[in-house]
Amino acid sequence: MKGVILAAGQGTRMRPLTYYRPKPLVPVVDRPMIEHILRGAARAGVNDWLIVIGYLGDMIVEELGDGSRLGVAITYRRQQEPTGTGTAVLLAEQFVAGESFFLSWSDIIVSPHNYRRLVDTWQEERPPMVLAVNEVDDPWAGAAVYVERGRVVKIVEKPKPGTSTTRYNNAGLFVMPPELFDYVRNIKPSVRNERELPDAIQMFLSEGRLVRAVAIEGLWSDVASPAAVIQLNAKMVWEQRPDGLLIDPTASLAPDVRLVPPVYVGPRCRVAAAGVGPNACLVEEVEVGQGAVLSNCMLCRGVRLDPNARVDHAIVHEARTISGALTGTAEQVVVQPA
């Protein structure tokens, strides 16, 4: 099966992180979030990809290349104007060549086995469309999905808060039929003057077509804010390691370092006698000085913490040196630019 990832958006809710990189390249534990999607779906047999790029898209091309490093094939199409997910999907029509295809938003992280569940449902039951859903308190920020006996009966894009009678949200993963493109061409722009893909899905439903719902199991995140990145790092470490300690074999840790899980220490990091964790993610080639204390944070490639520095509720971009204290709150994470 071919796959399509929509990665053209500006990621405005993730600013200031996305001033310096496109949202799909924000690291989550040990790799950019888009790479988690590609690797997870590849294990479900989706190996030939089109990525629709836009904002800072050249950085995505530079990072992923032709996909050979990941064992997949990648081509790219550029969305010139941010005119909605429906318009972005139309750029994939020639690529999928009349076949059903896997589709994902570029900022959705799920437990990896969900990709296989989605593809298996399509292969075994052959419904025209498969749509993944996840439960939330109120789906006002995404799309409310109404499900009866495993079938989607209605989808409402960005309903007003408190108006939905379903807790199911559009999880941002699909198997789509080739006729989807005709529906997208026929929908009217939304109040945001964008072609919204859920509106095309609703038109599909209105004609009595079957859309099969698959509920996400385990982890789901749309990585909606810098604070969500730190929370997601912690969840993914726990998912991979029952002891909450994920340490790359090339990392160097002092014998008396204090680790409070969950902690990720990435390749070629060097950590002196310091306090690390909880919820600390050292991405790559990070140096932590003696007596430093870090928690609820992500330190990107090449960051240095001077001795006795303190970092809490913060994200530090590449190649910065931190002295003294850098602290935020659970809701307002400090982002230190490169």
Protein Blocks (a to p, Z undefined) as FASTA:
>chain_A
ZZdddfkbgolmlpcklmmbcfklpcehjacfklmmmmmmmmnopabdcdddfehklmmm
mmnmnolmnopacdddddfbagbjklmmmmmmmmnnopacddddfkbccdfklmmmmmmm
mmmnopabdcdddddfblklmccdddeehiafbdcehiaehkacbfbdcehiacddfklm
mmmmmpccdfkopacfklmmmmmmmnopacdddddehjadehlafklmmmmmmmmmmmmm
mnopacdfkbccdfkbccdddddddehiacddddedehiacfbhpacdehiacehiadde
hiacdehiacehiaddehiacehjadddfklccdddZZ
